[in-house]
Amino acid sequence: MIESHKPEPVLLAQVHQRALESVVALTSPASAANFVAACTAFRPDGQPWPVIAVGQRTALRARELGLQLLATAPRATAVELAPTVLRESDQPLVLLPGSNLQSPELGAALTEAGREVLHLQVQRTQPISGIPALAAERLGDLDLLVAFSPSALAFVESLDTAAVAAVSALPLAALGRTTGNAARALGLTVVVEPEAPGEDGLVAGIQNWWSRVRD
């Protein structure tokens, strides 16, 4: 579950004080909506916040919210967002609205390139504890697990030993390299990990994998 989170007033004040030297990097439609809920769609000078989005769905949501879309990363993954931000904006400060489980890779890439990064927690990701009863009963019947983010795998840490063994034995399809690495770190079996992260690559990878399994 994703819940909105209001940042501390001191942090919000800092965001508004430095608004004119900032660009916002959006990693999901939810982060876009929750950023606007926390900061509104407009800077203190009345102009919309300039944003760079990851993927078309996030870009569309940014436009719907009244934000100024500068560019869209070509692939729907946060790893692709860093070079797009660096190429499309020369603002010294990058605001990263996200959750308590936000991956550090994007911020690290921007910092390494010389940009200042301000993480702004605007939402909380609450992992489901354990496996829902119906899913637990049918673990042996499943053909494939599909994970769209590292946070989607957080439930594994709350499982008992038997359940972990059952989940680890299942093949898993990951949206991209970051999610695949997180799955392997938990001992899961990754069988699909598209070279070009995103839903199209994921679907194609699953189709190819299923064809091989059936043959």
C-alpha positions in Angstrom: 0.0 0.0 0.0 1.2 3.5 -0.8 0.1 6.3 1.6 0.6 10.0 1.3 3.2 11.5 3.8 3.5 15.1 4.7 7.2 16.1 4.9 8.4 18.1 7.9 7.7 21.9 7.8 11.4 22.7 8.0 12.1 20.6 4.9 9.2 22.0 3.0 10.4 25.5 3.8 13.8 24.6 2.4 12.2 23.3 -0.8 10.3 26.5 -1.3 13.3 28.7 -0.5 15.3 27.0 -3.2 12.5 26.5 -5.7 14.0 28.7 -8.4 17.2 26.7 -8.6 15.4 23.3 -8.5 14.1 20.7 -10.9 11.9 17.8 -9.8 12.6 14.2 -10.8 9.5 12.1 -10.7 9.8 8.3 -10.5 6.2 7.3 -10.6 2.6 8.6 -11.0 2.1 8.3 -7.2 5.2 10.3 -6.5 3.9 13.0 -8.8 0.5 13.2 -7.1 2.0 13.1 -3.6 4.5 15.8 -4.5 1.7 18.1 -5.5 -0.2 17.2 -2.4 2.8 18.2 -0.3 4.1 21.3 -2.3 1.2 22.2 -4.6 1.8 22.3 -8.4 3.3 25.8 -8.2 6.4 27.3 -6.9 6.3 30.4 -4.7 6.6 32.6 -7.8 3.4 31.2 -9.2 5.1 29.2 -11.9 4.5 25.4 -12.2 7.3 23.2 -10.9 9.6 22.0 -13.7 9.7 18.2 -13.7 11.4 15.4 -15.5 9.5 12.1 -15.5 10.3 8.5 -15.8 8.1 6.8 -18.4 4.9 8.0 -20.2 2.5 7.2 -17.4 4.4 9.4 -15.0 4.7 12.1 -17.6 0.9 12.0 -18.3 0.1 12.2 -14.6 2.5 15.2 -14.3 0.7 17.1 -17.0 -2.7 16.3 -15.5 -1.5 17.8 -12.2 -0.4 21.0 -13.9 3.3 20.5 -13.6 5.7 21.8 -16.3 7.0 18.7 -18.0 10.5 19.3 -19.4 11.3 15.8 -20.6 10.5 12.1 -20.2 13.1 9.4 -19.7 12.9 7.0 -22.6 12.5 3.9 -20.4 10.2 3.4 -17.5 12.9 2.9 -14.9 14.5 5.2 -12.3 18.0 4.2 -13.5 17.3 5.9 -16.9 16.1 9.0 -15.2 19.5 10.3 -14.1 21.0 10.9 -17.5 17.8 12.5 -18.7 17.9 14.9 -15.8 21.5 15.8 -16.4 20.9 16.3 -20.1 17.6 18.3 -19.9 18.2 20.5 -16.9 21.1 22.6 -15.6 19.5 23.4 -12.3 21.9 22.7 -9.4 19.3 21.1 -7.1 17.3 18.0 -7.9 14.3 17.3 -5.8 13.5 13.6 -5.4 10.0 13.0 -4.1 9.5 9.4 -3.1 8.8 6.9 -0.4 10.5 5.5 2.6 11.7 2.6 0.5 13.1 4.7 -2.4 16.1 3.2 -4.2 19.4 5.1 -3.6 20.6 4.6 -7.2 19.1 7.7 -8.8 20.3 10.0 -6.1 23.7 8.5 -6.1 24.1 8.9 -9.9 23.0 12.6 -9.7 25.3 13.3 -6.8 28.2 11.7 -8.6 27.6 14.0 -11.6 27.8 17.1 -9.4 24.2 17.8 -8.7 22.8 18.5 -5.2 20.0 16.1 -4.3 17.2 16.7 -1.8 15.2 13.6 -0.9 11.6 14.5 -0.1 9.5 11.7 1.4 6.0 12.4 0.2 4.6 8.8 0.6 5.1 5.7 2.6 5.1 2.2 1.1 3.6 -0.3 3.5 4.5 -3.8 2.6 1.9 -6.5 3.1 2.9 -8.7 6.0 3.2 -12.3 4.9 1.3 -13.8 2.0 -2.5 -13.5 1.8 -4.2 -16.8 2.8 -5.4 -17.7 -0.7 -2.0 -17.1 -2.3 -0.3 -19.2 0.5 -2.6 -22.1 -0.2 -1.8 -22.0 -3.9 1.9 -21.4 -3.9 2.5 -24.9 -5.3 0.1 -24.1 -8.2 1.9 -20.9 -9.3 4.0 -20.8 -12.5 5.6 -17.4 -12.0 6.0 -14.5 -9.6 6.2 -11.0 -11.2 7.9 -8.1 -9.3 7.7 -4.5 -10.5 9.9 -3.0 -7.8 12.3 -3.9 -4.9 9.6 -2.8 -2.4 7.2 -5.3 -3.9 9.5 -8.0 -2.5 9.6 -6.7 1.1 7.0 -9.3 2.1 9.5 -12.1 1.8 11.3 -10.9 5.0 8.2 -11.5 7.1 7.7 -15.1 6.0 8.5 -18.2 8.0 11.2 -20.6 6.9 8.8 -23.0 5.0 7.1 -20.2 3.1 10.5 -18.6 2.2 11.6 -22.0 0.7 8.3 -22.2 -1.3 8.6 -18.7 -2.6 12.3 -19.1 -3.4 11.6 -22.2 -5.5 9.2 -20.3 -7.8 10.6 -18.6 -10.9 10.4 -14.8 -10.8 10.2 -12.1 -13.5 11.6 -8.7 -12.6 10.9 -5.4 -14.2 14.6 -4.6 -14.5 18.1 -5.0 -13.1 17.4 -3.2 -9.8 14.4 -5.4 -9.0 16.3 -8.5 -10.2 19.2 -7.7 -7.9 16.9 -7.2 -5.0 15.2 -10.5 -5.7 18.5 -12.4 -5.9 19.7 -10.8 -2.6 16.6 -12.4 -1.0 17.4 -15.8 -2.5 14.7 -15.7 -5.2 15.1 -17.4 -8.6 15.1 -14.7 -11.4 14.3 -16.2 -14.8 13.2 -13.0 -16.6 15.1 -9.7 -16.4 14.8 -7.5 -19.6 17.9 -5.7 -20.8 15.7 -2.6 -21.4 13.7 -2.2 -18.2 10.0 -1.5 -18.6 6.7 -3.2 -19.0 7.1 -3.9 -22.7 10.4 -5.8 -22.1 8.9 -7.5 -19.1 5.9 -8.8 -21.0 8.0 -9.9 -24.0 10.4 -11.7 -21.6 7.6 -13.5 -19.8 6.2 -14.6 -23.2 9.6 -15.9 -24.3 10.1 -17.7 -21.0 6.7 -19.3 -21.1 7.2 -20.5 -24.7 10.4 -22.2 -23.6 8.8 -23.8 -20.6 5.9 -25.2 -22.6 8.2 -26.6 -25.3 
